[in-house]
Structure formats: C-alpha cells, structure tokens
Amino acid sequence: MPQRFFSNFDFTFQECEEPIIIVDHRFHILFANELAKEHLQVEEDIDIKNWLSEDSYDVWKQIVENTKTRSYTTEKMSINTLNSKIEDMKVTSCYSDVYDWILLCFHYSEVTSKVDKHLAIEKKFRRVFDQSESGLLLTDADKRIVEMNEMAAKLLNVSLHSIIGQDISILWKLFPNEGYNIHKFFCSLKETGKGELTVQVPMKEGTRYIQLLSNYDSQEDIQLTIIRDETERIMMMKRLEHQQTLQMVGEMAASIAHEIKNPMTTLKGFTDLMKMTATGENKRYLSVLDREIERIENIVNEFLDLSKPGGYEMNIFSFSELMEETIELMQPQSIMQHVEIEYEKNLYQEDLILGNSHKLKQVLINLLKNAFEVMPSGGKIVIRQQIKYYDKVTISIEDSGTGMSENDLENIFTPFYTTKSEGTGLGLAFVAKTVEEHNGKITATSKVGEGTIFSIDFPLVIQKQREMVAEKSLEIDFADLTEPSDCFYSV
C-alpha cells in the first residue's frame, strides 16, 4: 500500500529541491526521495532511531508531539550522517491524521556550505593522514584497528586491507619473536595510556627496525600509534659502537703486536735449539714452554685479525659445501670428545653466497669449538640450514651444553668478554665482525642448563652478482654493500 501510494507522487517528491522523508506512527521510514538518500544517507524501511543521534532523537520526539498538535511545525535538529554531523538543520514537518504519517522536509540547501566546509577539512586531514612520512594506526575502544595508512602497512610488511578491522593483538602474530617486549608494551598501555616498542621486521632487503609510539586520547576514546623506521639510526649506532670498539682493539694490537712478536720469535727459536739437545724431563718441560709460546702467538694473531679492516678477495661458493668441509675438519675432535654432530639441510634452491670462504670457515670453526668446550663430557651439536624468503640462507648451530645467562648473552660479542678461565674474549668478537663484513647477521639464544643456539643469516647471491664475478675478480668491502598477556591494555 505505502509504496504504491507514494509512486503516484514520485515525480513531485523527486523534483523537490530538498531532502524529504515520510515516517509512520512507529517512527518507521516509509519513503525517502533521492536527495534524502544522497545527502543524509537515510534508507527506507528502517527505524528512524537507527539514523538519528540520541540527542536528535529526543528533539525528534518533541517534533512529533508538536506536529500532531499543530499539524505543521518547523524546528532545528542535528543530523548524523555517515560522513558528517550536520548541526542545527531546519526541519519542516507536516502531519496527516488520515494516514497517521509525518512528512519531513529538510532544508539542506541552507547548510550545504557548512557541510562542504566540513568535508573539505576532512579531506585535508585524510590527505595528511595518508601522505604522512610516518605510519599511522588508529585503534578504537574495542581494541580494533579502524584506520591505517599505506606507510604503516609498508613498515609492518603487511597488506592494508588484511589488518583493518583486526584486533590489535595481531601484533603477537606479526612479531612472534618479540613476545616479551609486546607484553611490556601492552602493560604500559593499560597502566599509563602510553607505550613504546621497537621490533625487528624481516624484509626481503634485510631486517628492519620499527618503532611504535602509542598514545591514548581519552576525549575521543581512541588510540593513536605512530610507526617509524628506525633502521638507519639503530644500524648507525651499532656500527659506531662497533667501530669504536674495534678502533680501540686495533690501536692496542698495533702497539703491542711487534713488541710481543719479536721476543716470541727469539724465545721460540732458542726453545727449538734446546729441544735438539734436551733429554728426559727437560724435553717435556720445553714442550710445555713451546705450547705456551704458541698460545701467546695465537692470541696476538686474534688481536690482529680483529683489528684488520674488511676487504677480502670475494668469490661465490655454496655455503652447504663450506659447512660440510668444516664438519669434516672438526670430525676428529668430535670423536675424541664424544660429541655427535648432526647436519640438517632444507634447501629448495642453490645456497650460493658471495664472500671469503677462508674467513667464513674460521667463523664456523670458532662456533663449533665453542660448542665442544661447553660439552666436556660429550653431547650433541645440531646444525640446521635453510633458505628463507628466497633470498637468505640461515644456519643455526645448537649445542646441548650448559647454556648462558641473560647477562652473558648481552655481552658475548663484546671484545675481551669471556666466561672461560683461559679465554681471551676475542673469538666471538671476530665471528661477529666477519659476519657483519659479509652483510650478514648473527644472533644467539640460550637458557642456563638447556644449551645455546647461534643463528647466522647471509644474503644469497643474485644473478647480477654472478655476472659481475664472472666478468672480473671482486674485492669488496661489505661495509659499502649495504599468546595475549594478562596485561593486555584496556582503556
């Protein structure tokens, strides 16, 4: 009945220059012309309460009472649309006691300039939001991500549409290795309304360090998170700290190397002469002296290796072949110390890398020697190698030794830091330096009593590099290559 009835007047309603709607005694919208649908985002066959704000609905009920009393009235009310809130819009209403309907005419043309201005401001803010050099992410009171710009998606290495609408706890899935830091981040949000977090995001071009700064706006009941790329700053600080340490070691090595090497050469020469004529007990004492001289020479050489700048002759080789050669080299020691070495490979493409095989073999030897030393009564070393992200080879060396404390983990790559009574603290410093010079990354995880895992990532060789190596011998300085917690916040 209503739709057939309104169709008789459809031409009149549609030609009207103002939005018009008709509601029944239940406040149900029976009809809306095209202008009402377009400008006010109103739909037919819905309750008017679903369209008006709470304050506007109170005004609306007063309009109904006045209209039924006077048949005709004009009031002002606020309208909430999908895009904006229109303040003080004049509404003329006419009551039909025959059908018990109310016709509402909204004087939209009188407020168009206000709406246009509001939309223009909104567009400017949207442009600033979308074009910001920082990633921006908005979370509502239900912890849902309601807005995110393209830069945020890029920095987090996710799809924009896959994140919007998700619970903020998705951070645990995005950064599974940052569970403890994310836990602290959410606890801080819950307690203070502010939080700061720096996470590592794996990318094709390498690891990216991302900082999240979150602040709660109690007035708007929304959380704004600013996401920044801190990779350059953090890497610069690390390089600076490392270079300062190496410079100090280099200066020390340069000043003492010759002072030690010269008398050591003399001592070694006379020891060899004495061994030629020594007999019995004296020969045994000279052998001990000879071994200690050799140990001093090794320590001096470690100083020199650590202080030498990168810049070796580079070639392309298979990392798995290098690993197999190293395991074969260490096999006699593993047999003598009752240590089993297990090597697992998960390779679906060539594992070719660009580097100096001699230096990297020394890196692997150092890591395996460390594993032997923490298992004096025997044990097992598990070596795992795999390709990640199609452009990176990862090798992990896991032992079943005594493990390390958190303090030891933080300092193991620092020169002169050692937990061994006869250690120099230079072996792992050399390992870290060499890995960095090959554009790689080394990390260590450990728990006391559960053993230690050293993980190394190296970039795989791309076709362009192969062609360069085929054309000429490369000497490259790699410095030039460049579960939810109980404290989940509630605001």
C-alpha positions in Angstrom: 0.0 0.0 0.0 2.6 2.7 1.0 4.9 2.2 -1.9 2.1 2.0 -4.4 0.6 5.2 -2.9 4.0 7.1 -2.9 4.6 6.1 -6.5 1.7 8.3 -7.5 3.6 11.3 -6.1 7.1 10.1 -7.1 7.6 12.8 -9.7 6.7 15.5 -7.2 8.9 14.2 -4.5 11.9 13.6 -6.8 11.6 17.1 -8.3 11.7 18.7 -4.9 15.0 20.5 -4.2 15.2 19.4 -0.6 15.5 16.0 1.1 12.1 14.6 2.0 11.2 11.5 4.1 7.9 10.2 5.4 7.6 8.2 8.6 4.6 6.4 10.2 3.4 6.4 13.8 6.0 3.8 14.8 8.7 6.2 13.6 9.4 3.8 10.7 10.8 5.4 7.5 8.3 4.7 4.7 9.7 6.8 1.9 12.8 8.9 1.2 13.5 10.8 -2.0 16.8 10.6 -3.8 18.2 13.8 -2.2 17.5 12.4 1.3 19.3 9.2 0.4 22.2 11.0 -1.2 22.8 13.8 1.3 21.5 12.4 4.5 22.5 8.7 3.9 19.0 7.7 5.0 17.4 4.4 3.9 13.8 3.3 3.5 12.3 0.6 5.7 14.4 1.3 8.8 13.6 2.8 12.3 14.4 6.4 12.5 16.2 5.8 15.8 18.9 3.9 13.8 19.6 7.1 11.9 19.4 9.9 14.5 21.8 10.6 17.4 20.4 10.2 20.9 20.1 14.0 21.3 18.5 14.4 17.9 16.0 11.6 18.7 14.8 13.5 21.8 14.3 16.5 19.6 12.5 14.3 17.1 10.0 13.1 19.6 9.2 16.7 20.5 8.7 17.5 16.8 6.2 14.6 16.5 4.2 15.8 19.5 4.2 19.4 18.2 3.3 18.3 14.7 0.4 16.2 15.8 -0.9 19.1 17.8 -0.4 21.8 15.2 -0.4 19.7 12.0 2.5 21.9 10.8 5.8 22.9 12.5 9.4 24.0 11.9 12.2 23.0 14.3 16.0 22.7 14.3 17.9 19.5 15.0 21.2 17.8 14.4 21.6 15.0 11.9 24.3 12.4 12.0 25.2 11.1 8.5 27.9 8.6 7.6 30.3 11.4 6.6 29.5 14.2 8.9 27.3 15.7 11.6 25.0 18.5 10.4 24.3 20.9 13.2 21.0 22.9 13.6 19.4 21.8 10.4 15.9 23.3 9.9 13.2 20.7 9.5 9.6 21.4 8.4 7.1 18.7 9.3 3.5 18.1 8.3 1.2 15.6 9.9 -1.5 13.6 8.1 -4.2 12.4 10.5 -5.8 10.4 7.7 -2.8 8.1 7.4 -1.1 8.9 10.7 2.1 9.8 8.8 4.5 12.7 9.1 6.2 14.3 6.1 9.6 15.8 6.9 11.3 18.4 4.7 15.0 19.0 5.5 16.3 22.5 4.5 19.6 21.0 3.4 20.4 23.8 0.9 20.8 26.2 3.8 23.5 24.2 5.4 25.3 23.0 2.3 28.1 25.4 2.7 28.7 24.2 6.3 28.8 20.6 5.1 31.1 21.3 2.2 33.5 23.1 4.6 33.4 20.2 7.0 34.1 17.7 4.2 36.9 19.9 2.8 38.6 19.9 6.3 38.1 16.2 6.5 39.7 15.7 3.1 42.7 17.7 4.2 43.1 15.6 7.3 42.7 12.5 5.3 45.4 13.7 2.9 47.8 14.4 5.8 47.0 11.0 7.3 47.6 9.1 4.0 50.7 11.0 3.0 52.4 11.1 6.3 56.1 10.0 6.3 55.3 8.0 9.5 53.0 5.1 9.7 49.7 6.0 11.5 47.4 3.4 13.1 44.1 4.1 14.9 42.6 1.7 17.4 39.1 2.1 18.9 37.9 1.3 22.4 37.3 -2.3 21.4 41.0 -2.7 20.5 40.1 -2.9 16.8 42.3 -1.3 14.2 39.9 1.1 12.5 42.4 3.1 10.3 45.9 2.6 9.0 47.8 4.5 6.3 49.9 2.9 3.5 53.1 3.8 5.2 52.2 1.8 8.3 51.3 -1.2 6.1 54.7 -0.9 4.3 56.7 -0.6 7.5 54.9 -3.5 9.1 55.2 -5.5 5.9 51.5 -6.4 5.8 48.6 -5.8 3.5 46.4 -2.7 4.4 43.1 -4.5 3.9 44.2 -7.6 5.9 44.9 -5.5 9.0 42.0 -3.0 9.2 39.3 -4.5 11.4 41.7 -6.8 13.2 42.3 -6.9 17.0 45.5 -5.1 17.9 46.7 -8.4 19.5 47.6 -9.3 15.9 51.0 -7.8 16.8 51.8 -11.1 18.5 51.3 -12.9 15.2 53.2 -10.3 13.2 56.2 -10.4 15.6 56.3 -13.9 17.3 59.9 -13.4 18.4 59.0 -10.2 20.3 56.6 -11.7 22.8 58.2 -10.3 25.9 58.6 -6.8 24.5 55.0 -6.8 23.2 53.8 -7.9 26.6 55.6 -4.9 28.3 54.1 -2.6 25.6 50.5 -3.6 26.3 51.1 -3.5 30.1 52.3 0.1 29.7 49.3 1.0 27.6 47.0 -0.4 30.2 48.7 1.4 33.1 49.6 4.7 31.6 47.8 5.0 28.2 51.2 5.3 26.5 53.5 2.7 25.1 56.8 2.4 23.2 58.1 -0.6 21.3 60.9 -1.3 18.9 60.6 -4.6 16.9 62.5 -6.3 14.1 60.6 -6.8 10.9 62.1 -9.4 8.4 62.1 -7.9 4.9 63.5 -9.1 1.5 66.2 -6.5 1.8 67.1 -7.4 5.3 65.9 -6.8 8.9 64.1 -3.5 9.5 63.9 -1.9 13.0 60.4 -0.4 13.6 59.4 1.8 16.5 55.8 2.0 17.7 54.8 5.0 19.8 51.2 4.7 21.1 49.1 7.3 23.0 45.5 7.1 24.2 43.2 10.0 23.6 40.6 9.8 26.4 38.4 12.5 24.8 37.9 10.7 21.5 38.4 7.2 23.1 40.9 6.2 20.5 44.5 5.0 20.5 46.9 6.6 18.0 50.1 4.7 17.2 52.9 6.3 15.3 55.1 3.8 13.4 58.6 4.9 12.4 61.5 3.3 10.6 64.5 3.4 13.0 66.7 1.0 10.9 69.1 3.6 9.8 69.6 5.2 13.2 69.9 1.9 15.0 72.3 0.4 12.5 74.4 3.6 12.5 74.6 3.4 16.3 75.6 -0.2 16.2 78.2 0.5 13.6 79.6 3.4 15.5 79.8 1.4 18.8 81.4 -1.5 17.0 83.9 0.7 15.1 84.8 2.5 18.3 85.5 -0.9 20.0 87.4 -2.2 17.0 89.4 1.0 16.8 90.4 0.6 20.4 91.4 -3.0 19.8 93.2 -2.1 16.7 95.2 0.6 18.4 96.1 -1.9 21.2 97.0 -4.6 18.7 99.1 -2.3 16.6 101.1 -1.0 19.6 101.8 -4.4 21.2 101.9 -6.8 18.2 105.5 -6.1 17.2 106.6 -5.8 20.8 105.3 -9.3 21.6 106.1 -11.0 18.2 109.8 -10.1 18.2 110.7 -11.6 21.6 108.3 -14.5 21.0 110.3 -15.4 17.8 113.5 -15.3 19.8 112.1 -17.5 22.6 110.7 -20.0 20.1 114.0 -20.2 18.2 116.0 -20.9 21.4 113.4 -23.4 22.6 113.7 -25.3 19.4 117.5 -25.4 19.7 117.3 -26.6 23.3 114.9 -29.3 22.4 117.5 -30.7 20.0 119.9 -31.4 22.9 117.5 -31.9 25.7 116.7 -35.3 27.1 114.1 -36.8 29.5 112.4 -34.4 31.9 113.9 -31.3 30.3 112.5 -32.2 26.9 109.0 -32.4 28.4 109.4 -29.0 30.1 110.5 -27.5 26.8 107.4 -29.0 25.1 105.2 -27.2 27.6 107.1 -24.0 27.1 106.7 -24.4 23.3 102.9 -24.9 23.6 102.6 -21.8 25.7 104.6 -19.7 23.3 102.3 -21.0 20.5 99.3 -20.0 22.6 100.6 -16.4 23.0 101.2 -16.2 19.3 97.6 -17.3 18.6 96.3 -14.6 21.0 98.4 -12.0 19.2 97.0 -13.2 15.8 93.5 -12.9 17.2 94.2 -9.3 18.1 95.5 -8.6 14.6 92.6 -10.4 12.8 90.1 -8.4 14.9 91.7 -5.1 14.1 92.2 -5.7 10.4 89.6 -3.8 8.2 87.3 -5.8 5.9 88.2 -6.1 2.3 89.0 -9.6 1.1 89.0 -11.3 -2.2 85.4 -12.4 -2.7 84.1 -15.4 -4.6 80.8 -17.2 -5.0 80.5 -20.6 -3.3 78.0 -23.0 -1.8 77.5 -22.4 1.9 76.4 -26.0 2.5 79.7 -27.3 0.9 81.6 -25.0 3.2 79.7 -26.3 6.1 80.4 -29.9 5.1 84.1 -29.2 4.8 84.2 -27.6 8.2 82.3 -30.6 9.8 84.8 -33.0 8.2 87.7 -30.9 9.6 86.2 -31.0 13.1 85.3 -34.7 13.0 88.4 -36.0 14.8 87.8 -33.6 17.7 84.2 -34.6 17.9 85.1 -38.3 18.1 87.7 -37.6 20.9 85.2 -35.6 22.9 82.3 -37.9 22.3 80.3 -35.2 20.6 77.8 -36.2 17.9 77.4 -33.7 15.0 74.0 -33.8 13.2 73.6 -31.7 10.0 70.1 -31.0 8.6 69.6 -29.2 5.3 66.3 -27.9 4.0 67.2 -26.3 0.6 64.9 -25.8 -2.3 67.3 -23.7 -4.3 71.0 -23.1 -4.6 72.6 -21.7 -1.4 75.3 -19.6 -3.1 76.7 -16.7 -1.2 79.4 -14.1 -2.0 82.2 -14.0 0.5 85.6 -15.1 1.6 85.4 -18.8 2.2 88.6 -18.9 4.3 87.2 -16.2 6.7 83.8 -17.8 7.0 85.3 -21.3 7.6 87.1 -19.7 10.5 83.8 -18.4 11.8 82.2 -21.9 11.7 85.3 -23.4 13.3 85.1 -20.9 16.2 81.4 -21.6 16.7 81.9 -25.4 16.7 84.9 -25.1 19.1 82.8 -23.1 21.5 80.2 -25.8 21.4 82.8 -28.5 22.1 84.2 -26.5 25.1 80.8 -26.3 26.8 80.3 -30.1 26.5 83.5 -31.6 28.0 81.7 -34.9 28.8 80.2 -35.2 25.4 76.9 -34.3 23.9 75.3 -33.3 20.6 75.6 -30.5 18.1 72.6 -30.0 15.7 73.4 -27.8 12.7 70.3 -26.7 10.6 70.5 -24.9 7.3 67.5 -23.5 5.3 66.6 -20.9 2.7 64.4 -18.0 4.0 62.4 -15.6 1.9 64.1 -16.9 -1.3 67.0 -14.5 -0.7 68.6 -15.5 2.5 70.4 -18.6 3.8 70.2 -19.3 7.6 72.4 -21.6 9.5 71.9 -22.4 13.2 74.4 -24.3 15.5 72.7 -25.7 18.6 74.6 -27.4 21.4 73.4 -29.4 24.5 75.8 -27.6 26.8 75.4 -25.6 30.0 73.8 -22.6 28.4 74.3 -18.9 29.2 72.7 -16.3 31.4 71.0 -13.2 30.0 74.0 -11.1 31.0 76.4 -13.3 29.1 74.1 -13.3 26.1 74.2 -9.5 26.0 77.9 -9.4 26.0 79.2 -12.4 24.2 80.1 -10.5 21.1 81.9 -7.7 23.0 85.7 -7.9 22.7 87.5 -9.2 25.8 84.3 -10.5 27.4 84.7 -14.2 28.2 83.3 -16.8 30.6 86.2 -19.1 30.2 89.1 -19.1 32.7 91.7 -19.2 29.8 89.6 -17.4 27.2 90.6 -14.1 25.5 87.1 -12.9 24.6 88.2 -12.3 21.0 86.8 -15.4 19.2 83.2 -14.4 19.1 84.1 -10.7 18.5 86.0 -11.9 15.4 82.9 -14.0 14.4 80.5 -11.0 14.7 82.9 -8.7 12.9 83.4 -11.2 10.0 79.6 -11.9 9.7 78.9 -8.2 9.6 81.5 -7.6 6.9 79.7 -10.2 4.8 76.4 -8.3 5.1 75.1 -11.0 7.5 73.5 -11.1 10.9 74.3 -13.3 13.9 72.2 -13.8 17.0 72.4 -16.1 20.0 69.7 -17.6 22.2 70.3 -19.6 25.3 69.0 -20.7 28.7 71.0 -21.9 31.6 71.1 -25.7 31.6 69.5 -26.0 28.2 72.3 -25.2 25.7 72.9 -22.4 23.2 71.8 -21.7 19.6 73.9 -19.4 17.3 72.0 -18.3 14.2 73.6 -16.7 11.2 71.9 -15.2 8.1 73.7 -14.4 4.8 72.2 -12.9 1.7 72.0 -15.2 -1.3 73.8 -14.3 -4.5 71.5 -12.7 -7.1 72.1 -13.2 -10.9 73.6 -9.8 -11.3 76.3 -10.5 -8.8 77.1 -13.8 -10.5 77.6 -11.9 -13.8 79.9 -9.4 -12.1 82.0 -12.1 -10.6 82.2 -13.9 -13.9 83.5 -10.7 -15.6 86.2 -9.8 -13.1 87.6 -10.8 -9.7 85.8 -8.8 -7.0 87.4 -7.3 -4.0 84.6 -5.9 -1.9 84.3 -4.1 1.4 80.9 -5.2 2.6 80.5 -2.0 4.6 79.8 -0.5 1.2 77.0 -3.0 0.4 74.7 -2.4 2.1 49.9 -15.6 23.3 47.9 -12.4 24.5 49.0 -11.5 28.1 47.0 -10.7 31.2 48.3 -7.2 30.9 46.6 -6.6 27.6 45.6 -2.9 27.8 42.1 -1.7 28.4 41.4 1.9 28.0 
